[in-house]
């Protein structure tokens, strides 16, 4: 019997009936490795029909191959689940549409899409070239849009569905990944826009900000204060895809190890007023005592990291 404990690599004795996503049609990008693979395996274990979409590229987007997607499909099939592979790029409208259409062609509908696909090209902002900026933004942000766009049209007709994007804590700022950070911030805004735009059609949209040991996290030049495994992220995704989460939309959730946390919604914090238009000198005289600023936690962490490095320790992020 297929069980979510078995397929996610957990060795437990109890029998688990795989029905949390029974009969749902789910397409997952970046599903050949890491978090995407863990999500695909768990969704299949929970009874979903899964499109395993992965172009099979290296971390910088090179050397595409279908082998990784085919291998995950085989894992699912060997365990008794149902899946098909798609080796297509998410960076074109046609590619995103084909991924969604594969689910519709095979199972008659698309109940959820999970956009995990991404690449890295790290560089300090003052050294970053156009060919290091464009592919990262294209893969992460446009790659989420192309799949969301195709899925949203089908879900509007169905009057149901779930859109899940993948962001990162880096959307709050990054030292040497301005391209990645900008793309991940864009995904948060895209998800929130999808949430408000698709709400009337009973379509939800949410974001996961994972922290896990993957090919990309292995490249981070510091110790992470929190870390987990890809399999730790998958249950939250499966939950958001389920009927039990139909009331949840427009949220960003961190998933790491045994921790699940929700991020705040953007809003104004403080304001100052006057009759008429402000002058620069009036602003200078009042802003620090009235409005001030919201200090970036990242800057404080960077200072702590610099101090740790100066003392010969490996800094924690």
N, C-alpha and C positions, 0 to 999 in steps of 0.2 A: 504494500500500500504506500502511495506517495504521501509523505508527511513533510510539513514545513521544517520540523526539527532535523529530519534526515537530510533534506536537500540543502539546508543552510549549514550543514556540517556539525550539527549539535548531536551529541550522543545521549539520548534520554530513553527511558524505558517505556513511558506511557504512549499509548496510541493517540494520534492527533488526526482528527478528520479535517481534511483540507477543504474548507468551504467559505472562508472569509471573503474571497473574491470569486466564488464559484460562478463560472459562465461569463465573466467579464472579459472584454477584449482590450488588451493593454499593449501599447507600443512604447518601447524604451530605447532611447538613443544612448550611445556609449556603453552598450550592454555587453560588450565582449570581454571587459576586464573590470576589476576593481568594484566600485560602488554600483555601477550599472549592471554588472554581472550578478552581484548579490541581490539587487532588486529584482532582476529577471527571474532568478532561481526561486526567490521567496514568493513572488507573484504566481509563478507556475505552481508552486507547492500549495498555495492557497486556492487553487482551482481556476486561475485565470488562463486564458489563451494569450500567448505572449508573442509579440513581434520583437525579435532580438535584432536591433539595428546598430550596426557598427561598421564604420569604414575601415577599421583595423589599422589606424595609422600610429606612428610613433608620437612621442610627447610633443614634438614640434610640428606635427601634421604631415610627416613624410611616409613614404612607402605603404600606400594603401593595400589592404588585402582582406578577403572575406573569411579567412580561416578562423579568426577569433569568434565571429558571430556563429559560424557553423559549429564550432566546438561547444558553445553554450547551448545551442539547440539540441545537440546530441546529449549533453548532460541532462537536459530537461526530458527529452524523449526516453532516455534510458531509465529515468526515475518514474516514468509513466505519465508525464505531463505533455502538454501540447504547445508547440512553438514553431515559428518559421523565422528564417534569417533574412535580413536585408542588408546588403553591403552598398550603401548609398551615402552620399555626402549630405549633411544637413545645411550646407552653406548655400544651396540653391533652392529656389521655390519649388522646382520640379522634384528635387530630392526629398524635401520635407513632405510634399504631397504624396510621393510614392510610398513613403514609410507609413503614413496614415492609411492610404488606400489599400495597402497590403492587408491590414487588419480588416478593413471593410470587405475586401474581396474574399478573404478566408472565412470570416465569421459574421459578416452581415452588419457590423456596427463597430464603432470605436468608443469605448467607455472611458479610457484614460490614456494620457500620454505623459511620459516622464523624460525630461530632457537633461541628460547627464553629460553628453558628449562635450569634450573640451580639450584644449591644448595649452601649453605654456611656452612663452618666449621671454625670459627674464632679462631686464636691462634697466638701468637707471634712466629716469625720464630724460635727462640731458644727453644721453647717448642713444636713446631709442630711435630706431629707423622705421620708416613707413612699412617696410616688409616684416617688421616685428610687431607693429601695432595692428595692421589690417587683419592678418589671419586669426589672431586671438579674438578680436572683437567679432569677426565674422563667424567663427566657430561657436563661441559661447552665446553671444547676444542674437545675431542673425539666425544662428542655428536653432535657438529656442523659438524665435519668431516664426520661422518657416514651418515648423511642426505645429506650433500653436495655431497658426493661421489656417492650416489645412484642417486640423482637428476641430477648431471653433466653428467652422462652416458646417461640418457634419453634426457636431453636438447641438448646434442651434436647431437643426431640423429634428433631431432626436428629442430635444428639450431635456437633455441630461448629459453629464460628462464631468471629467476632472482633468485639469491642466496642472502639472507640477513642474516647476523650474528648479534648477540647482544654482544657488548662489554660494557665497563664502563670506566668512567674517572679514575677508579682505575688501568687501564692498565699503567698509568703513574707512579704508585707507591702506596703502601698501607702499613700502619703501622702494622696492625694485620691480614692481609688477603693475605699473600704472595702466597698462593695456588690460590685464586680467581684472584689476580692481574696477576699472571703468565698465567693462563688460558685465561683471557680476552686479554692480550697482544698477546697470541698465536692466538686468533681468528682474531685479526686485521691483523696479517701476513698471516693467512690462507685466509682471504677475499682478501687481495691484491694479493696473489698468484693465487687465483681463477680468479680474474679480468684479470690478464695478460694471464693466461693459457687458459681461455675460451673466450677471446675477439674475436678470429677468428671464433667462432661458434655463434656469436650474443648473447652470454650469459653474463649478467652483474652480478657483485658481489659488495655489499656494506655493511657497518656496521652502526648500530645505537648504540649510547652511551646515554641511557635514564637516566633521573633523575625523579623519580616518587615515590609516596607513595605506597609501596607494602609490602608484608610480609618481604622481605629481607631488604628493606631500613628502615623498622621500627626497625631493630636491630642495626642500626648504632649509636654508642654512642656519638652523637653530633648533633647539629642542622645543617641542610644543608642550605647553603647560598641561593641555588636555589632549588625549589621543585615544582612538578606538580602532575597531576593525570595520571594513565595509559592511559586514553582516549586521553590525549594530545599527546601521543607518536604515537598512531595508524595512524593518517593521513599521517605522513611522510613515514611510512612503506607502506601504501596503494599507495602513490604517486610513490615510488620506484618500486613497483610491476607493475605499469601501463605502457602502451605504451608511455605515455608522458615522461617517464624517461629512454628511451632506450639509450640515449646518456651519461648517468651517470654511472660510474663504478669505483671501487677502492677507494671509499670515506668513511670517517667516519664522521657521523653527530651526533651532540648532539641534543636531543629533550627534552625540559622541559618547561612546561607551554606554553606560547606564543612565546618561543624562539626556533629558529633552527639555529645551527652554524655548520660550517665545520672545521675539524681539518687539520693541515698541513701535508704534505707528508714528510717522512724522507729524509734528505739530509745532506751532509757534509756542515759545516758552515765556518770553517777556517782551514788553513793548513800551515805547515812550511816545508821547504825543505833544503837539503844539498846534496853535492856530496858524494855518498857512504853511508855506514851504520852509523846510530846514535849510540853514546855511552850513557849510562845512565846519566853521568855527563853533557854531552852536552844538553840532553833533559831537565835536571833540570835547566840548565842555561837559557834556552830560552822559555820553554813551557808557563810559566805564562804570558809573555809579547807578545807572538806571537799567540798561539793557545788557551790557557786558558781553560775554561770549560763553559758549559751551566748550569747555576745554576738551581737546581730543585725547581720549585715553591712550591712543596709539603713541602720541608724543611722549606721554609719561612712561609707557612701556619701553620706548626706544632709549630714554635716558637711563632707565634701570638696566637695560641690556648693555649700554655703553659702559656703565660702571662695573657690571659683571665681567665684561670682556677685558677691561683694564686691570682687573684683579686676576685674570688668567682663567676664569670660569667660562663654560659654554653657556651663553645666555638663553633664558627661557622666553618664548613668545607669549 
